[in-house]
Amino acid sequence: MDKKKPMFDLESCEDVDLQENKTSSDSLVKAKNTKQLRAIRNETGINGTKANDAISWHNTLWGKVILGLFIGGILIVARLLVESA
């Protein structure tokens, strides 16, 4: 697998503040001649989306509506089948 470039490539910076960045790269920053660099709560090496960060279709409002209509339809069909028997 190819090594990915850093998310930030900085050169000749006075004051850099990196907070809460997420990258799939192996490194967050490559800095040259940077006087002050602060990095707080950053993550590297993330593969795409995490399972707990991904929004599934059934967690959205429309997903819940569609899922409710689907289950309601199944219940109506089941009730009609029981009543006709």
Backbone as a ProteinNet text record, in pm:
[ID]
protein_1_A
[PRIMARY]
MDKKKPMFDLESCEDVDLQENKTSSDSLVKAKNTKQLRAIRNETGINGTKANDAISWHNTLWGKVILGLFIGGILIVARLLVESA
[TERTIARY]
84.6	0	88.3	55.1	132	113.4	222.1	214.4	148.6	45.4	-28.2	43.2	28.2	89.7	21	90.8	27.6	-91.7	-182.3	-299.2	-258.1	-161.2	-113.2	35.6	76.5	217.1	248.2	311.7	333.1	479.5	502.9	639.4	640.5	732.7	753.4	626.3	573.3	452.9	489.5	420.7	445.4	377.6	245.4	166.7	59.8	65.1	-29	-102	-234.1	-316.5	-407.8	-384.8	-464.1	-546	-678.4	-765.6	-870.3	-886.7	-992	-998	-884.2	-878.4	-869.9	-931.8	-925.9	-879.9	-782.5	-729.2	-697.9	-707	-670.3	-520.2	-452	-308.3	-235.7	-110	-30.8	18.3	27.7	72.2	-17.6	-30.1	-117.9	-51.6	72.7	137	284.2	330.3	471.4	503.6	591.9	617.8	767.2	796.4	933.6	933.8	1031.1	1048.1	920.5	856.5	735.6	773.5	743.1	786	704.5	573.3	489.3	379.9	370.3	271.6	200	67.8	-14.3	-111.7	-119.4	-213	-287.2	-420	-502.8	-612.7	-627.5	-733	-740.8	-631.1	-626.5	-609.7	-660.5	-650	-595.3	-504.8	-449.6	-474.8	-462.8	-477.4	-619.4	-716.5	-857.2	-895.5	-956.7	-998.8	-1141.9	-1162.3	-1297.2	-1378.7	-1497.3	-1583.6	-1584.8	-1587.1	-1599.4	-1743.2	-1762.3	-1896.9	-1985.2	-1930.5	-2013.9	-2033.2	-1953.1	-1970.1	-2058	-2072.8	-2151.2	-2300	-2369.3	-2513.5	-2582.5	-2647.3	-2718.2	-2853.6	-2908.9	-3036.3	-3146.5	-3142.6	-3250.5	-3236.2	-3127.2	-3111.2	-3155.1	-3185.7	-3232.5	-3384.3	-3438.1	-3582.2	-3658.8	-3616.2	-3685.9	-3673	-3559.7	-3542.5	-3640.1	-3660.6	-3755.3	-3898.5	-3932.4	-4066.7	-4089.9	-3994.5	-4007.9	-4014.5	-3929.9	-3932.2	-4065.8	-4120.7	-4251.2	-4362.5	-4360.1	-4461.2	-4451.6	-4330.4	-4310	-4364.2	-4329.7	-4379.5	-4531.3	-4583.8	-4729.2	-4798.8	-4741.3	-4798.1	-4800.6	-4694.5	-4690.1	-4798.1	-4816.1	-4918.3	-5059.7	-5084.3	-5216.2	-5244.4	-5146	-5162.8	-5186	-5112.1	-5130.1	-5269	-5317.2	-5450.6	-5559.3	-5543.4	-5639.5	-5641.2	-5525.3	-5518.3	-5585.9	-5568.9	-5629.4	-5780.8	-5829.3	-5974	-6042.7	-5972.7	-6036.3	-6035.9	-5960.3	-5952	-6060.7
-117.8	0	122.9	220.3	343	424.5	488.9	575.6	706.5	746.5	867.3	990.4	1100.4	1226.3	1279.9	1364.4	1422.9	1510.4	1525.1	1609	1755.4	1801	1938.5	1938.8	2021.2	2039.1	2186.9	2218.2	2357.4	2395.8	2520.7	2571.4	2719.6	2754.8	2893.1	2954.1	2888.4	2937.1	2987.8	3091.6	3148.8	3069.3	3054	2993.7	2903.9	2774.3	2678.6	2607.3	2599	2532.2	2433.8	2304.4	2199.5	2128.1	2131.4	2069.2	1981.7	1862.2	1768.5	1741.4	1709.2	1670.2	1518.7	1461.4	1317.4	1296.2	1208.5	1183.9	1035.4	989.1	851.5	840.3	952.2	953.8	897.1	855.6	801.3	910.8	1033.6	1144.3	1265	1345.6	1462.3	1580.7	1607.3	1730.1	1707.2	1779.1	1786.8	1935.3	1973.8	2115.6	2146.7	2256.7	2306.5	2453	2490.2	2628.4	2682.7	2601.3	2642.5	2671.3	2793.8	2835.5	2769.6	2766.9	2707.7	2624.4	2498.7	2406.4	2337.5	2353.6	2287.9	2195.2	2072	1974.1	1906.1	1922	1869.1	1781.1	1658.5	1563.2	1539.1	1503.1	1470	1319.3	1263.1	1119.7	1096.6	999.4	961.6	814	773.4	632	580.8	669.5	629	578.6	460.3	402.4	440.9	535.1	575.5	623.5	570	609.2	499.3	537.3	440	391.5	273.6	217.6	302.8	357.3	436.2	579.7	624.6	758.4	758.2	644.2	636.7	649.4	723.3	739.8	635.2	540.7	436.4	488.5	428.4	476.6	467.4	366.1	350.3	445.3	519.6	618.6	757.9	776.2	905.7	913.8	1034	1053.1	979.9	998	932.1	781.5	733	588.9	532.3	607.1	562.1	564	665.5	672.7	554.8	529	418.7	285.3	268	143.8	126.1	233.3	227.1	192.8	252.8	221.3	76.4	28	-110.6	-207.9	-185.4	-272.8	-261.2	-138.9	-119.6	-193	-190.1	-262.2	-411.5	-464.8	-608	-644.9	-560.6	-588.3	-582.7	-487.8	-477.5	-600.8	-642.8	-761.8	-884.6	-896.9	-1011.5	-1010.4	-893.9	-884.1	-920.7	-872.6	-905.3	-1054.7	-1117.3	-1261.8	-1339.8	-1295	-1363.1	-1345.1	-1224.3	-1197.5	-1273.5	-1292.1	-1359.7	-1512	-1561	-1706	-1760.9
0	0	0	-83.3	-90.5	35.8	76.7	192.8	149.6	222.2	186.8	238.4	167.3	207.5	332.1	409.2	528.2	490.9	584.6	562.9	543.3	622	612.8	580.5	485.2	450.4	471.1	582	621.8	607.4	568.2	557.8	595	681.5	725.9	785.2	886.2	953.7	1092.2	1137	1268.8	1379	1368.7	1475.4	1412.9	1442.9	1384.8	1498.2	1486.6	1586.2	1514	1532.2	1467.5	1573.9	1559.1	1658.2	1591	1644.2	1605.2	1454.7	1395.6	1254.9	1246.3	1142.6	1118.4	975.6	956.8	823.7	805	681.7	650.8	624.8	623.1	602	722.9	701.1	811	905.7	856.6	940.9	919.4	1022.7	1017.3	950	985.6	938.9	906.6	805.4	771.6	778.6	870.6	893.5	883.5	813.4	802.9	846.8	926.2	972.4	1037	1116.6	1187.1	1331.8	1378.2	1511.3	1621.6	1608.9	1713	1647.4	1690.9	1637	1753.2	1759.1	1860.6	1789.4	1837	1779.3	1893.8	1894.4	2002.1	1943.2	1996.6	1959.5	1808.3	1748.6	1606.3	1591.1	1480.6	1454.8	1314.7	1303.7	1173.5	1149.2	1023.6	988.2	992.4	978	979.3	841.1	835.1	707.6	677.6	588.2	547.4	664.8	681.1	791.6	895.4	1017.9	1126.1	1132.9	1186	1195.5	1284.8	1394	1483.5	1434.5	1339.8	1283.4	1158.9	1095.9	972.2	1003.8	920.4	938	851.8	916.4	845.3	800.2	698	644	747.1	835.8	932.5	1052.1	1059.9	1166.1	1122.8	996.5	949	963.6	957.4	972.6	862.8	736.9	626	635	681.3	698.1	799.8	909.7	1011.9	959.1	878.9	820.8	726.5	640.4	543.9	616.3	717.7	794.1	866	922.1	988	891.3	771.7	670.7	624.4	610.5	568.8	673.1	798.6	905.7	918.2	906.5	911.3	798.9	680	566.3	589.5	646.4	677.1	778.6	880.5	981.9	924.1	832.4	769.7	684.3	606	522	608.9	717.8	807.1	869.6	908.1	967.4	866	742.1	638.6	609.1	609.7	586.9	699.4	823.3	938.7	935.5	902.3	899	785	673.9	560.5	576.3	668.1	685.9	775.5
[MASK]
+++++++++++++++++++++++++++++++++++++++++++++++++++++++++++++++++++++++++++++++++++++

